[in-house]
Amino acid sequence: MNADQVDEALRDRIERDILAPLADFENPDLEWRRLFAEVLGTFLLVLVAAGAGMMSEAFPDTISRTAAVTAPGIMVMAIIMFMGRVSGAHLNPAVSIAFSMRDDFPWRRVPGYIGAQLVGASLAALTLRAVLDVSAKYGSNYPASGYSNWRALAIEGLLTLGLVSVILGTASGAQNIGMFGALGVGGYIALAGLWASPISGASMNPARTFGPDIVSGDLHSYWIYVLGPLAGAMLAVAIAYGLRGPGGGRAGSAAAQGDIETEVARPDQA
Protein backbone atom coordinates (compact mmCIF):
# COMPACT_ATOMS: atom_id res chain seq x y z
CA MET A 1 0.00 0.00 0.00
CA ASN A 2 1.49 3.32 -1.06
CA ALA A 3 1.37 6.66 0.77
CA ASP A 4 -1.67 7.91 -1.16
CA GLN A 5 -3.62 4.78 -0.31
CA VAL A 6 -2.67 5.12 3.36
CA ASP A 7 -3.82 8.75 3.41
CA GLU A 8 -7.10 7.83 1.74
CA ALA A 9 -7.69 4.98 4.18
CA LEU A 10 -6.95 7.31 7.10
CA ARG A 11 -9.38 9.94 5.79
CA ASP A 12 -12.06 7.31 5.31
CA ARG A 13 -11.57 6.06 8.86
CA ILE A 14 -11.73 9.57 10.34
CA GLU A 15 -14.93 10.29 8.41
CA ARG A 16 -16.51 7.00 9.43
CA ASP A 17 -15.44 6.85 13.09
CA ILE A 18 -15.40 10.53 14.12
CA LEU A 19 -17.02 12.92 11.68
CA ALA A 20 -20.02 10.75 10.83
CA PRO A 21 -21.07 10.23 14.50
CA LEU A 22 -20.74 13.97 15.19
CA ALA A 23 -22.81 14.85 12.13
CA ASP A 24 -25.37 12.27 13.20
CA PHE A 25 -25.60 13.96 16.61
CA GLU A 26 -26.74 17.13 14.83
CA ASN A 27 -29.74 15.26 13.42
CA PRO A 28 -32.68 16.74 15.39
CA ASP A 29 -34.80 13.65 14.68
CA LEU A 30 -32.61 11.68 17.08
CA GLU A 31 -32.57 14.14 19.98
CA TRP A 32 -35.45 12.34 21.70
CA ARG A 33 -33.26 9.23 21.99
CA ARG A 34 -30.55 11.18 23.76
CA LEU A 35 -33.01 12.90 26.08
CA PHE A 36 -34.65 9.57 26.88
CA ALA A 37 -31.21 8.13 27.65
CA GLU A 38 -30.54 10.99 30.10
CA VAL A 39 -33.93 10.45 31.77
CA LEU A 40 -33.31 6.71 32.09
CA GLY A 41 -29.70 7.04 33.19
CA THR A 42 -30.44 9.65 35.85
CA PHE A 43 -33.45 7.63 37.00
CA LEU A 44 -31.22 4.60 37.60
CA LEU A 45 -28.53 6.66 39.32
CA VAL A 46 -30.97 8.31 41.74
CA LEU A 47 -32.83 5.04 42.26
CA VAL A 48 -29.61 3.67 43.81
CA ALA A 49 -28.25 6.86 45.38
CA ALA A 50 -31.48 7.96 47.07
CA GLY A 51 -32.69 4.40 47.46
CA ALA A 52 -29.91 3.56 49.90
CA GLY A 53 -31.05 6.16 52.42
CA MET A 54 -34.73 5.42 51.95
CA MET A 55 -34.16 1.68 52.17
CA SER A 56 -32.21 2.19 55.39
CA GLU A 57 -35.21 4.04 56.84
CA ALA A 58 -37.58 1.27 55.77
CA PHE A 59 -35.23 -1.51 56.92
CA PRO A 60 -32.98 -0.17 59.70
CA ASP A 61 -29.44 -1.51 60.12
CA THR A 62 -29.40 -3.30 56.77
CA ILE A 63 -27.30 -0.97 54.57
CA SER A 64 -23.91 0.33 55.66
CA ARG A 65 -22.54 3.74 54.72
CA THR A 66 -19.87 2.02 52.66
CA ALA A 67 -22.51 0.21 50.60
CA ALA A 68 -24.61 3.36 50.29
CA VAL A 69 -21.79 5.43 48.76
CA THR A 70 -20.27 2.64 46.66
CA ALA A 71 -23.48 1.58 44.94
CA PRO A 72 -23.96 4.86 42.98
CA GLY A 73 -20.40 4.64 41.67
CA ILE A 74 -21.00 1.11 40.41
CA MET A 75 -24.29 2.18 38.86
CA VAL A 76 -22.59 5.04 37.01
CA MET A 77 -20.05 2.57 35.63
CA ALA A 78 -22.87 0.43 34.27
CA ILE A 79 -24.75 3.41 32.83
CA ILE A 80 -21.72 4.75 30.97
CA MET A 81 -21.08 1.30 29.53
CA PHE A 82 -24.61 0.68 28.29
CA MET A 83 -25.74 4.14 27.15
CA GLY A 84 -22.68 6.37 26.99
CA ARG A 85 -22.66 6.06 23.21
CA VAL A 86 -26.22 7.34 23.00
CA SER A 87 -26.12 10.61 24.96
CA GLY A 88 -22.64 10.84 26.46
CA ALA A 89 -24.10 9.75 29.84
CA HIS A 90 -23.92 13.18 31.48
CA LEU A 91 -26.49 12.38 34.22
CA ASN A 92 -25.57 15.64 35.91
CA PRO A 93 -26.31 19.31 35.05
CA ALA A 94 -22.81 20.28 36.18
CA VAL A 95 -21.32 17.87 33.64
CA SER A 96 -23.48 19.15 30.79
CA ILE A 97 -22.48 22.73 31.58
CA ALA A 98 -18.80 21.79 31.88
CA PHE A 99 -18.82 20.07 28.50
CA SER A 100 -20.42 23.14 26.94
CA MET A 101 -17.91 25.47 28.57
CA ARG A 102 -15.20 23.31 26.96
CA ASP A 103 -16.94 23.67 23.56
CA ASP A 104 -17.46 19.91 23.45
CA PHE A 105 -21.26 20.13 23.69
CA PRO A 106 -23.69 22.60 22.06
CA TRP A 107 -25.13 25.14 24.50
CA ARG A 108 -28.54 24.93 22.81
CA ARG A 109 -28.85 21.31 23.99
CA VAL A 110 -28.01 22.02 27.62
CA PRO A 111 -31.58 22.99 28.71
CA GLY A 112 -32.99 19.77 27.28
CA TYR A 113 -30.35 17.63 28.95
CA ILE A 114 -30.80 19.33 32.32
CA GLY A 115 -34.57 19.03 32.06
CA ALA A 116 -34.25 15.32 31.27
CA GLN A 117 -31.92 14.79 34.23
CA LEU A 118 -34.29 16.54 36.63
CA VAL A 119 -37.23 14.51 35.33
CA GLY A 120 -35.34 11.24 35.71
CA ALA A 121 -34.29 12.11 39.26
CA SER A 122 -37.84 13.09 40.24
CA LEU A 123 -39.30 9.89 38.77
CA ALA A 124 -36.81 7.84 40.76
CA ALA A 125 -37.75 9.58 44.03
CA LEU A 126 -41.45 9.14 43.28
CA THR A 127 -40.93 5.46 42.55
CA LEU A 128 -38.99 4.89 45.75
CA ARG A 129 -41.60 6.68 47.84
CA ALA A 130 -44.39 4.62 46.29
CA VAL A 131 -42.60 1.29 46.74
CA LEU A 132 -41.06 1.85 50.18
CA ASP A 133 -43.73 4.13 51.68
CA VAL A 134 -40.93 6.28 53.10
CA SER A 135 -40.45 10.03 52.75
CA ALA A 136 -38.05 10.97 49.97
CA LYS A 137 -36.21 13.26 52.40
CA TYR A 138 -34.34 10.20 53.67
CA GLY A 139 -32.81 9.83 50.24
CA SER A 140 -31.63 13.41 49.88
CA ASN A 141 -28.44 15.21 50.93
CA TYR A 142 -28.05 17.63 53.84
CA PRO A 143 -25.15 19.23 55.71
CA ALA A 144 -24.12 17.22 58.74
CA SER A 145 -25.36 18.30 62.12
CA GLY A 146 -22.89 20.71 63.68
CA TYR A 147 -21.38 21.70 60.31
CA SER A 148 -22.25 24.97 58.63
CA ASN A 149 -23.83 25.25 55.20
CA TRP A 150 -20.65 26.87 53.93
CA ARG A 151 -18.51 23.89 54.92
CA ALA A 152 -20.89 21.58 53.09
CA LEU A 153 -20.79 23.95 50.13
CA ALA A 154 -16.98 23.85 50.10
CA ILE A 155 -16.95 20.04 50.20
CA GLU A 156 -19.47 19.80 47.34
CA GLY A 157 -17.38 22.20 45.29
CA LEU A 158 -14.14 20.31 45.93
CA LEU A 159 -15.70 16.93 45.22
CA THR A 160 -17.27 18.14 41.98
CA LEU A 161 -13.98 19.71 40.95
CA GLY A 162 -12.43 16.25 41.11
CA LEU A 163 -15.38 14.53 39.44
CA VAL A 164 -15.56 16.89 36.47
CA SER A 165 -11.77 16.82 36.14
CA VAL A 166 -11.90 13.03 35.79
CA ILE A 167 -14.73 13.27 33.26
CA LEU A 168 -13.03 15.92 31.15
CA GLY A 169 -9.73 14.06 31.34
CA THR A 170 -11.16 10.77 30.09
CA ALA A 171 -13.27 12.62 27.52
CA SER A 172 -10.15 14.17 26.02
CA GLY A 173 -9.37 10.71 24.70
CA ALA A 174 -12.97 9.93 23.74
CA GLN A 175 -12.99 7.41 26.57
CA ASN A 176 -16.04 8.71 28.44
CA ILE A 177 -18.14 6.37 26.32
CA GLY A 178 -16.02 3.32 27.09
CA MET A 179 -14.37 1.23 29.77
CA PHE A 180 -11.79 3.82 30.88
CA GLY A 181 -14.41 6.51 31.45
CA ALA A 182 -16.73 4.11 33.26
CA LEU A 183 -14.01 2.92 35.64
CA GLY A 184 -12.58 6.39 36.24
CA VAL A 185 -15.87 8.18 36.86
CA GLY A 186 -17.56 5.39 38.79
CA GLY A 187 -14.48 4.79 40.90
CA TYR A 188 -14.14 8.47 41.74
CA ILE A 189 -17.80 8.71 42.83
CA ALA A 190 -17.36 5.77 45.21
CA LEU A 191 -14.06 7.11 46.56
CA ALA A 192 -15.47 10.60 47.14
CA GLY A 193 -18.43 9.17 48.99
CA LEU A 194 -16.27 6.99 51.19
CA TRP A 195 -14.35 9.89 52.70
CA ALA A 196 -16.67 12.91 52.34
CA SER A 197 -20.27 11.74 52.56
CA PRO A 198 -20.59 12.34 56.35
CA ILE A 199 -20.25 16.10 55.83
CA SER A 200 -22.48 16.81 52.82
CA GLY A 201 -23.70 13.49 51.47
CA ALA A 202 -21.25 13.72 48.53
CA SER A 203 -23.92 14.54 45.98
CA MET A 204 -21.78 16.35 43.36
CA ASN A 205 -24.94 16.48 41.25
CA PRO A 206 -27.80 19.03 41.35
CA ALA A 207 -30.17 16.52 39.73
CA ARG A 208 -29.40 13.76 42.23
CA THR A 209 -30.43 16.00 45.14
CA PHE A 210 -33.29 17.70 43.28
CA GLY A 211 -35.35 14.51 42.90
CA PRO A 212 -35.71 13.64 46.59
CA ASP A 213 -35.99 17.32 47.58
CA ILE A 214 -38.80 18.16 45.18
CA VAL A 215 -40.74 14.99 46.00
CA SER A 216 -40.40 15.58 49.75
CA GLY A 217 -41.13 19.30 49.37
CA ASP A 218 -38.01 20.24 51.34
CA LEU A 219 -35.71 22.55 49.35
CA HIS A 220 -34.20 24.56 52.20
CA SER A 221 -30.65 23.24 51.64
CA TYR A 222 -30.89 22.64 47.91
CA TRP A 223 -28.94 25.78 47.01
CA ILE A 224 -25.81 24.15 48.45
CA TYR A 225 -26.13 21.27 45.99
CA VAL A 226 -26.53 23.62 43.04
CA LEU A 227 -23.97 26.30 43.83
CA GLY A 228 -21.25 23.91 45.07
CA PRO A 229 -21.25 21.55 42.06
CA LEU A 230 -21.50 24.41 39.55
CA ALA A 231 -18.57 26.24 41.14
CA GLY A 232 -16.54 23.05 41.19
CA ALA A 233 -17.38 22.30 37.56
CA MET A 234 -16.34 25.76 36.40
CA LEU A 235 -13.04 25.50 38.25
CA ALA A 236 -12.46 22.07 36.69
CA VAL A 237 -12.98 23.58 33.22
CA ALA A 238 -10.38 26.26 33.99
CA ILE A 239 -7.92 23.62 35.17
CA ALA A 240 -8.58 21.53 32.06
CA TYR A 241 -7.72 24.53 29.94
CA GLY A 242 -4.45 24.93 31.78
CA LEU A 243 -3.61 21.23 31.43
CA ARG A 244 -4.79 20.53 27.89
CA GLY A 245 -5.60 23.85 26.26
CA PRO A 246 -8.99 24.72 24.74
CA GLY A 247 -11.61 22.04 24.13
CA GLY A 248 -13.75 21.54 21.08
CA GLY A 249 -11.58 18.77 19.66
CA ARG A 250 -12.98 15.73 17.94
CA ALA A 251 -12.19 13.31 20.76
CA GLY A 252 -13.76 15.35 23.56
CA SER A 253 -16.79 16.22 21.44
CA ALA A 254 -17.35 12.57 20.56
CA ALA A 255 -17.29 11.60 24.23
CA ALA A 256 -19.60 14.43 25.28
CA GLN A 257 -22.13 13.97 22.51
CA GLY A 258 -22.44 10.21 22.17
CA ASP A 259 -22.20 8.06 19.09
CA ILE A 260 -25.58 6.85 17.84
CA GLU A 261 -25.52 4.55 14.80
CA THR A 262 -28.48 5.30 12.55
CA GLU A 263 -28.07 2.45 10.12
CA VAL A 264 -27.63 -1.20 11.02
CA ALA A 265 -26.84 -3.70 8.30
CA ARG A 266 -29.26 -6.60 8.06
CA PRO A 267 -27.78 -10.11 8.04
CA ASP A 268 -28.56 -10.49 4.33
CA GLN A 269 -26.74 -7.20 3.60
CA ALA A 270 -23.55 -8.02 5.46
C-alpha positions, 0 to 999 in steps of 0.5 A, a space after each residue: 500500500 502506497 502513501 496515497 492509499 494510506 492517506 485515503 484509508 486514514 481519511 475514510 476512517 476519520 470520516 466513518 469513526 469521528 465525523 459521521 457520528 458527530 454529524 449524526 448527533 446534529 440530526 434533530 430527529 434523534 434528539 429524543 433518543 438522547 433525552 430519553 437516555 438521560 432520563 433513564 440514566 439519571 433515574 437509575 442513578 438516583 434510584 440507587 443513590 437515594 434508594 440507599 437512604 430510603 431503604 435504610 429508613 424502611 429496613 434499619 441496620 441493613 445498609 452500611 454507609 460504605 454500601 450506600 456510597 459505593 453503589 452509585 459509583 458502580 451504577 454510574 459505571 454500568 450506565 456509561 457502559 450501556 448508554 454512553 454512546 447514546 447521549 454521552 451519559 452526562 447524568 448531571 447538570 454540572 457535567 453538561 455545563 462543563 462540556 459546553 464550557 469546553 466547547 465539546 457540547 452545544 449550549 442549545 442542547 443544555 436545557 434539554 439535557 438538564 430538564 431530562 436529568 431533573 425529570 429522571 431524578 424526580 421519577 426515581 424519588 417518586 418510585 422509591 416513595 411509592 414502593 417503600 412508603 418512606 419520605 423521599 427526604 431520607 434519600 436526599 443530601 443535607 449538611 451534617 449536624 454541627 457543620 455549617 452550610 458553607 462547609 458543606 458547600 466547600 466540600 461539594 465544590 471540591 468533590 465536583 472539581 475532582 469529578 468533572 476533572 476526571 470526566 473531562 480528562 477521560 473525555 479528552 481521549 474519547 474514553 467517556 463512552 467506554 471502559 476507561 471513562 466508566 471505571 474512572 468516573 464510577 471509581 471516583 464517585 465511590 471514593 469521594 463518597 467513602 471519605 466525604 459523605 458524612 459532611 455533605 452526602 457527597 452529591 456532586 450532582 444538582 439533579 441527584 439532590 433535586 429529585 428527593 428534595 422536590 418529591 419531599 417538598 423540602 428545598 431549604 438546603 438545595 442551594 448548596 447542591 446547586 452552587 457547590 457543584 456548579 462552582 466546582 465544575 467551572 473550576 475544573 474547566 479552567 484547570 482543564 484549559 491549563 492542562 490541555 488547552 482549549 476544548 472543542 476537539 474531535 475526541 472530547 466532542 465525541 465523548 460528550 455527545 455520544 455516538 448513535 448509529 443510525 443504520 444497522 446492516 441486516 444479516 442479508 446485507 452483510 
